[in-house]
């Protein structure tokens, strides 16, 4: 597991998520721990290291 810190795209608070390094490419929805809005998270791992990370709000 890998803990990654980033800013929520809604409330701009710094939050963290635990990411599973055993899955090379993952995209999922997780709620912000501060404002509870849904965040789409995409994480890429190469050889167990974080190679890319992106978040976006679920607003249209």
N, C-alpha and C positions, 0 to 999 in steps of 0.2 A: 504494500500500500504506500501511497505517496500523498502527502498533504500539500495542497497548492493554495496559495492566497491570491485573491483578486478582488476587484471592485464590482459590486452588484450593478448591473446596467439600469436598475430602477432607482435605488436609494443612494447609490454611490458609496455605501459603507464597505469597508474591507471585510471580507468573509473568507472562509476556507472550506475546501471540500477534500475528502479522501478519495483518491483515484486508484483504481486497480491497475497496476503496472503489467499484469499478465495478459491483458487484452490490448493488442496493438492499436486498434482504432475503435473509439467508442463515442457515441452520441446519445445523449439522454436528457431528460427534463428533471430538474431538481429545484425545489423552492428555496428562495433566499432565507437564511436563518434569522434575518433581521426584519424584513418587510413582508415575507411570505409570498412574494410574487414568483411565478415560474420562470426559470432561466434554462435556455437550451445550452447545454455544455457539449463541446466537442474536444476530445483529448486524443493526441497521437503519441505513442511510445515507440522508441527504437532501442532495442537491447536493454529494456527496463528503465530507460531515461526518458523524461518528458521531452518530446521533439516539437510539439505544437499544442496550443491551448487556445480555445476561442469560446466566448460566451455571447449570447444575444438574448434580448428580451423577446417575449412571445407576443408583443403588441403588433397589430397589423399596420 
